[in-house]
Amino acid sequence: MNEHDQEKARAIEESRRLRQEKKAAAIQGSHQFRAIKGVRDILPPESALWNRVEQSAREVFDTFGFAEIRLPVLEPTNLFARSVGQETDIVSKEMYTFIDRPTELRTEPPFGEMPAYVQEIGRLMESGPIPRTESNLGTLKYLIDAEKDIFPIEEKLTKLDRLTEYLFQLHGFQLGDQVSLRPEATASVVRAYIQHGMQTLPGNVKLYYTGPMFRRERPQKGRYRQFYQIGAEVLGTSDAPGIDAEVIEMLMRLFERLKLKGAVLNINSIGDKNCRPAYVEKLRAELQKVREHLGEDSKRRIETNPLRVLDSKLESEQGIIEKLPRIAEHLCADCRAHYGEVKRQLGLRGIAYQENWRLVRGLDYYMRTTFEITALGLGSQNAVCGGGRYDGLVELLGGPAATKGIGFAIGTDRLVLSLQEAGEGETQGGPAGKAGGPDVYLAWFGAAAQSAAIGLARHLRDAGFVVELPAVEMKFGKSLGLADRLKARHAVIVGDDELAAGVFTVKRLSDGTQQKLAEAELFSYLRAARTA
Ligand code: HAM
């Protein structure tokens, strides 16, 4: 090889090495876990704003006589199919649903136990853990009848859990109940109300909840697959319009307290089972006439749910929708009177609103009052809260027929986003999302000083100060440097000199002034600094 060839070989070798390094880095990178699409972490200091929002909601709702209900995240899929509606986007496309598996079903290797195993499945179907669906009964019969034909597969399936997979995949066998991550919580509240016989409680039952909801939507600003709601529901025998207005008032008071910018309340009435069906038919007939000019979604909705066409944001449909018949002109006398009184009651409370005849909401359980609140800084996903009346829902889910309901849910992610965009979310960094850094950074030097520092930290924390206590000894410069970076207000220094003199050195980090104080004086000094 001449020099030129050697040079070339080296270059080839080098580029091969680089390629390999890049590949290794890529593989390593891909092994770093990341949150899945549409879900996210909420980190300090933003989490402090979340806490402030949730705490304000608790305080405001409390003054209106609401109490907290904590609900499961998993519910039977049918609960949502029945209440939110089988044909809604939420239920038909967006739910996270899976088949649960009973713990009673064994998963040890079953060699030679196939018939016993089939019998076991039969018993679990009798006693409940495995659902007695038509399809399951059919599969069980097939397994019993086809014992001889199917047994050869047993040789290949060395584990029962693989056999259950086989049943599941090949025969659509449903091993357990079908459950979903909740896409909303009104259905759960109503389920709980019925399950716990809350209709016997005096007056209206007023409940609120906070927590994550799950919908498989296309993620964008203000729209996530795991998002959070703060919601409230009123259940009872009265449907007085004053309840509707008070629920809305409670919301507006919360938004005022949080200084939410540009909150606009939209309201509508979508009638009840007496007047809505005739309106829906009229709407359907009108939509049929303009079918050719509608988009695919709206075309489909002519059959499934014509009301939802009114929700359409499609530019080309706006002119058509404007000319459609309006629900307000088709409300029955009772619904018209109810809606009129809701508006009067809002007036009594000094609450401004806009009437929006196209506000129909995307869940089937609503009737009469519907409302939404939009806020600034949210782009296209600007509804920060939605709600309405759902008088038939308790009965639909098997509860007492006379029970009425109304409520709302705030999208916490969007509320926080809007507050941040308006500069209301300003909180400084610091440990655990506290506004600002710790009150005290407790720098200790030497084993005896550590013991004194642990004691002092305890006393300071008992008195409510935020204290950062280094877990290991550090050099003086490094320790004080960290205190600065953590934005601590004071460094309290404990070393041999301080121990000997029975004092602590306290240094104000904003200007470097320092003094030596006994413990009692230190407390007075820090208290004075906190209120200054
Ligand atoms: P909703 O309109 O489906 O109503 O949701 C309420 C609020 O949750 C929305 O206005 C929005 O702020 C927020 N939200 C919904 N989906 C997402 C998402 N993918 N990402 C971020 N935020 C979202 C209900 O859920 C009803 N349960 C409200 C209710 C209670 N009606 C009567 N009682």
Boltz pocket constraint, residues with backbone or C-beta under 6 A from the ligand:
constraints:
  - pocket:
      binder: B
      contacts: [[A, 183], [A, 184], [A, 185], [A, 186], [A, 215], [A, 217], [A, 222], [A, 223], [A, 224], [A, 225], [A, 227], [A, 228], [A, 229], [A, 231], [A, 232], [A, 233], [A, 363], [A, 373], [A, 383], [A, 384], [A, 385], [A, 386], [A, 387], [A, 388], [A, 389], [A, 406], [A, 407], [A, 408], [A, 409], [A, 410], [A, 411], [A, 412], [A, 413], [A, 414]]
      max_distance: 6.0
